[in-house]
Amino acid sequence: MMQLNGSEIVVECLKEQGVDTVFGYPGGTILNIYDTLYKHSDEIRHILTSHEQGAAHAADGYARATGKVGVCLATSGPGATNLVTGIATAYMDSVPVVAITANVTLPMLGKDSFQEVDIAGVTMPITKHGYIVKNVEELADTIRRAFTIARSGRPGPVLVDITKDVTAAVCEYVPKPVEVEPRTYRCTEEEIDQVAEYIRAAKKPYIYLGGGAVASDACEEVAAFAELIDAPVCDTLMGKGAFDGRSERYTGMIGMHGTKTSNLGVSQCDLLIALGARFSDRVIGNPKKFAENARIIHMDIDAAEINKNIRADASLVGDLKLVLQELNRRLEKQEHSDWMKTIADLKTKYPLKYDGSQLSCPYVIEAIDRVTKGEALITTDVGQHQMWAAQYYRYTKPRTFLSSGGLGTMGYGLGACIGAQLGQPDKLCINIAGDGCFRMNMNELATASRYNIPIIQVVINNHVLGMVRQWQTLFYGKRYSQTVLNDRVDFCKVAEGLGCTAIRVTTREEVEPAIEKAIALKAPVLIECLIPEDDKVFPMVPAGAPIAEVFDGDDL
């Protein structure tokens, strides 16, 4: 037993939970916690980001890359509200993050005090749970519960807001071991038997993988399952790396910018098996036409997702790893050679392709894949470059593709890349961004240079907001309202001014040497790649259309 003040309790609880790195930005109400962190700097590394949003994204990237809970800190008022976009990003993609903020003292709450914001109220819709701690006696158990909630079941962010007087108040602190929630599943024997029967009856099964396969560490079970039932596999953005992207069974991404093989194959299958996926609108297109020839089996840890967007013929609720282990034990080897040949023919007929005569983003992505032998950890921002990174880099391992899937947060990637690199220091971490996204949070290059974090920032610069321009070209009569960014900003000079090395690439021949040089430097490097403004991401499905109506440049 120890007599500690609230700030010391916060740090002791972080140590208790195995936290080694936190990301944040100090301010008046959280000064007591920062003073205590100073005294424990040999046990917990604090990374001072350039902006609180960068801290939230860094905590998110750390969590996605490691599977542990990410932690970010901010002061009251604007410090706390600057975390909101990062918290919402983590919420939409089910990422375990604990955001710790400090607020004004208890007597000043509710009086419109300087830098007072009800951050627990603001973030209520975008957190698994939120706390405001007004009593130091409740502080330790609240932080412990926050970590348990963040990582258990379907993971997600939790907010802990602490009044400043609580960070100074003293009480008795008793250390406790970490409570690890056991993996569970809620499905019955009859439900598992029903799913097994549907699988045995199928002639054309298809597996559709989402982020739950990554979160549950179920990759081995997914691979065994695909072999057992002899089925092709497609994935979502969040599911990248849960299945070997070099496997013959793999058909690429499904949905709005999925491959023709995946979209047509799912439209033709007679059994669709969704593993840890939520049937996002970007995946299903027109829900009335989605996999309309198929029975649908949905396996997910969150019962609220079952029948939410697509009605399932059978479902299994629980931790995907456990569910698949049990299901795999009950299944005998299936054989669907005719179906697999049909899928192989689709892959041959409809390969991904792009204009190879000039420098383009797909070429850059393929060059990164070649140089890194597919072993890099890739983060992205949001837009055309994000889709190309999902299409042309072949992910073979989980937690190697980090991207804002649900919220679509421009400016996510650089902070996430910093967090990922600190969580996985032996990995080569590369962030791929468009010029529009890079402008959002490019100040985080200063964070990378301050700590000499050896990330590689690739900027795909077409001087436009590429994805929005693509829609304007196809659906808005080429009225390019506010999407042209062709101004006098020099990203290489910006990077150098923020303490990083910069390389500009204008031809295909310069790409691989630039990547090799950046890797060899073992320091933060920006590579700017200049590409044409009207390159488009294909294939594509118009919003709300059936995914079977997927088209590409040849179709146009």
C-alpha positions, -999 to 999 in steps of 0.1 A, spaced: 0 0 0 12 35 -9 0 71 -4 1 86 -39 -14 116 -55 -37 113 -85 -9 119 -111 13 93 -95 -17 69 -96 -22 75 -133 14 67 -141 14 36 -118 -17 23 -135 -1 28 -169 29 9 -158 6 -18 -143 -10 -21 -177 23 -26 -195 23 8 -212 58 17 -224 49 46 -248 24 74 -247 17 102 -271 5 137 -262 8 174 -257 9 192 -223 -12 221 -210 -23 237 -178 -48 212 -164 -27 182 -172 6 196 -158 6 175 -127 5 143 -148 33 156 -170 54 165 -139 50 129 -128 58 115 -162 91 135 -161 100 116 -130 93 83 -147 108 90 -181 130 59 -178 99 37 -176 74 54 -199 85 71 -231 65 102 -239 64 113 -275 56 150 -279 36 153 -312 31 185 -331 -6 185 -326 -30 165 -304 -47 150 -335 -13 135 -343 -11 121 -308 -44 103 -312 -34 89 -346 0 78 -333 -17 60 -304 -40 44 -329 -11 33 -352 8 19 -322 -23 -1 -312 -29 -15 -347 7 -24 -352 12 -41 -319 -22 -53 -308 -18 -35 -275 -38 -6 -262 -25 28 -274 -25 58 -251 -27 95 -258 -28 125 -235 -42 160 -238 -51 190 -217 -85 204 -213 -105 225 -238 -89 227 -273 -63 201 -264 -91 175 -256 -112 185 -286 -82 181 -309 -82 144 -300 -118 140 -313 -110 131 -349 -84 105 -338 -108 90 -313 -136 88 -339 -111 72 -363 -102 45 -337 -139 40 -329 -150 34 -365 -121 8 -370 -124 -9 -336 -90 1 -324 -81 -1 -286 -71 33 -274 -73 50 -240 -74 88 -242 -66 105 -210 -75 142 -206 -75 166 -177 -102 191 -170 -106 221 -148 -110 216 -111 -142 203 -97 -155 236 -83 -150 252 -117 -169 225 -137 -200 238 -154 -191 274 -151 -177 280 -186 -142 282 -170 -111 289 -191 -105 259 -214 -134 239 -200 -151 215 -223 -173 185 -214 -151 162 -234 -168 131 -220 -201 144 -234 -185 154 -267 -170 120 -273 -199 99 -260 -210 87 -295 -175 78 -306 -162 58 -276 -169 24 -261 -172 42 -228 -162 75 -213 -154 86 -177 -150 118 -158 -131 112 -126 -141 136 -98 -128 116 -68 -92 104 -64 -104 72 -46 -120 61 -79 -91 69 -102 -71 37 -102 -101 14 -108 -114 37 -135 -82 36 -154 -81 -2 -150 -116 -5 -163 -108 18 -192 -80 -6 -204 -102 -37 -199 -130 -21 -219 -107 -9 -247 -92 -43 -254 -120 -67 -246 -147 -80 -270 -148 -57 -300 -120 -33 -292 -124 4 -293 -114 38 -277 -122 48 -241 -119 83 -227 -108 91 -191 -112 127 -182 -98 137 -148 -104 170 -130 -71 188 -121 -77 187 -84 -80 149 -86 -45 148 -102 -32 165 -70 -53 148 -43 -38 120 -23 -52 86 -14 -41 50 -8 -30 31 -39 -30 -7 -40 -13 -23 -70 -34 -50 -88 -26 -75 -115 -40 -69 -150 -74 -84 -156 -73 -101 -190 -108 -109 -203 -110 -145 -216 -118 -151 -252 -154 -163 -255 -180 -172 -280 -218 -172 -275 -229 -196 -303 -246 -229 -295 -237 -264 -307 -268 -263 -330 -257 -230 -346 -223 -243 -353 -238 -275 -367 -261 -255 -389 -232 -235 -403 -212 -267 -410 -242 -281 -429 -245 -250 -451 -208 -252 -459 -211 -289 -468 -240 -281 -491 -223 -253 -509 -209 -257 -545 -195 -222 -548 -184 -208 -514 -166 -175 -510 -149 -161 -479 -151 -124 -472 -126 -112 -445 -128 -81 -424 -108 -64 -396 -121 -88 -370 -98 -115 -384 -69 -93 -376 -81 -81 -342 -87 -117 -331 -53 -130 -343 -73 -156 -363 -50 -157 -394 -39 -193 -390 -75 -204 -384 -86 -184 -415 -60 -201 -437 -69 -235 -424 -106 -228 -430 -100 -217 -466 -81 -249 -473 -107 -270 -456 -137 -257 -475 -117 -251 -508 -128 -215 -513 -115 -182 -527 -109 -153 -503 -115 -116 -506 -110 -89 -480 -118 -54 -470 -94 -26 -462 -94 -36 -426 -89 -72 -434 -57 -67 -453 -30 -92 -442 -54 -115 -425 -49 -138 -455 -18 -142 -476 -21 -117 -505 2 -139 -526 -20 -170 -522 -37 -185 -553 -70 -184 -533 -67 -146 -528 -88 -125 -552 -82 -90 -538 -104 -65 -522 -142 -64 -525 -164 -34 -529 -163 1 -545 -127 -3 -556 -124 -40 -553 -112 -63 -580 -136 -75 -607 -128 -110 -597 -140 -104 -561 -170 -84 -570 -182 -108 -598 -172 -139 -578 -192 -128 -547 -221 -120 -570 -220 -155 -584 -213 -176 -553 -239 -197 -536 -225 -193 -500 -208 -161 -487 -190 -165 -454 -183 -132 -437 -155 -134 -411 -151 -104 -387 -166 -80 -413 -195 -56 -409 -209 -53 -444 -200 -17 -449 -218 3 -475 -184 7 -494 -184 -32 -496 -219 -41 -504 -231 -13 -527 -268 -19 -532 -278 -41 -503 -308 -56 -521 -285 -69 -549 -255 -80 -527 -247 -117 -531 -283 -122 -540 -277 -158 -552 -261 -169 -520 -268 -180 -485 -249 -158 -461 -231 -169 -429 -219 -141 -406 -193 -146 -379 -185 -117 -356 -177 -109 -320 -203 -81 -320 -239 -94 -319 -251 -59 -329 -235 -63 -364 -256 -95 -372 -285 -86 -395 -276 -48 -393 -268 -42 -429 -273 -76 -446 -296 -104 -433 -277 -136 -426 -291 -171 -430 -269 -183 -402 -246 -165 -377 -220 -173 -350 -213 -147 -324 -179 -148 -306 -142 -144 -308 -134 -154 -344 -103 -174 -335 -123 -196 -311 -153 -199 -334 -131 -210 -363 -111 -234 -342 -144 -251 -332 -158 -250 -367 -126 -263 -383 -126 -293 -359 -161 -303 -372 -155 -299 -410 -141 -325 -433 -121 -315 -464 -143 -301 -492 -135 -300 -529 -147 -273 -553 -123 -276 -583 -148 -263 -609 -156 -232 -588 -119 -225 -581 -112 -228 -619 -140 -203 -625 -124 -179 -601 -90 -185 -616 -104 -177 -650 -119 -144 -637 -85 -135 -623 -69 -141 -657 -96 -123 -676 -97 -93 -652 -63 -85 -638 -55 -52 -621 -38 -29 -647 -26 6 -652 -9 28 -678 27 16 -676 41 43 -699 45 70 -672 51 74 -635 20 65 -616 10 56 -581 4 19 -589 40 18 -602 53 34 -571 34 9 -549 47 -20 -569 82 -7 -566 79 -4 -528 66 -40 -528 96 -52 -548 122 -33 -528 108 -43 -494 99 -78 -506 64 -73 -491 79 -71 -456 72 -34 -449 45 -20 -426 24 3 -447 2 32 -434 -19 53 -457 -40 84 -457 -73 84 -475 -81 87 -512 -68 74 -545 -34 65 -531 -51 45 -503 -70 24 -528 -38 19 -549 -19 8 -518 -46 -17 -510 -46 -30 -546 -10 -32 -556 10 -40 -524 7 -77 -515 1 -80 -478 11 -114 -463 9 -107 -426 -16 -91 -403 -10 -56 -388 11 -45 -418 -16 -23 -434 -29 5 -413 -55 28 -428 -86 48 -418 -113 26 -432 -145 36 -415 -141 73 -409 -119 80 -439 -97 104 -421 -74 126 -443 -42 133 -423 -43 99 -405 -13 82 -419 17 102 -408 8 101 -371 -1 64 -374 32 56 -391 51 73 -362 31 52 -337 36 20 -357 74 25 -360 77 31 -322 56 0 -315 74 -21 -341 110 -7 -342 123 -36 -362 98 -30 -390 103 -7 -420 74 17 -418 62 36 -448 33 61 -450 17 67 -484 -2 99 -487 -17 121 -514 -7 158 -515 -42 168 -501 -39 145 -471 -3 153 -465 -12 190 -460 -36 181 -432 -10 169 -407 24 173 -423 37 191 -392 42 156 -377 73 154 -398 88 176 -370 79 148 -345 97 123 -366 128 144 -370 128 154 -333 131 118 -322 148 106 -354 120 81 -361 131 63 -393 98 65 -412 95 70 -449 68 95 -460 58 90 -497 37 118 -511 19 110 -543 15 145 -557 -9 151 -585 -17 187 -574 -54 178 -570 -77 161 -545 -76 130 -566 -105 109 -554 -129 139 -553 -117 150 -587 -123 114 -600 -159 117 -589 -162 152 -604 -149 138 -637 -172 108 -638 -204 121 -622 -202 159 -620 -196 170 -656 -159 178 -649 -168 207 -627 -136 208 -605 -149 228 -577 -122 234 -551 -102 203 -559 -72 219 -577 -42 223 -554 -17 235 -580 -1 262 -559 34 272 -548 38 248 -519 71 228 -521 68 197 -500 105 189 -503 114 223 -488 88 218 -461 103 184 -452 138 198 -451 126 228 -430 111 203 -405 144 184 -402 139 156 -427 157 144 -458 137 150 -490 138 133 -524 118 143 -555 109 117 -581 96 125 -615 104 94 -636 99 57 -632 136 51 -632 141 72 -601 116 54 -579 135 23 -567 168 42 -561 149 67 -540 133 40 -519 166 22 -514 183 55 -504 155 63 -479 158 29 -463 196 31 -461 195 65 -443 176 50 -413 161 85 -406 129 103 -415 127 108 -453 101 123 -476 98 110 -511 76 132 -534 64 115 -565 49 137 -592 21 119 -611 -6 131 -637 -36 148 -622 -62 126 -640 -50 91 -631 -80 72 -618 -86 43 -595 -102 14 -612 -121 -9 -609 -149 11 -595 -186 6 -585 -208 37 -584 -222 45 -549 -253 25 -543 -250 3 -574 -247 -35 -572 -211 -46 -570 -217 -68 -601 -218 -35 -620 -181 -29 -614 -163 -11 -643 -129 0 -653 -112 23 -678 -117 -2 -706 -154 -3 -699 -156 34 -701 
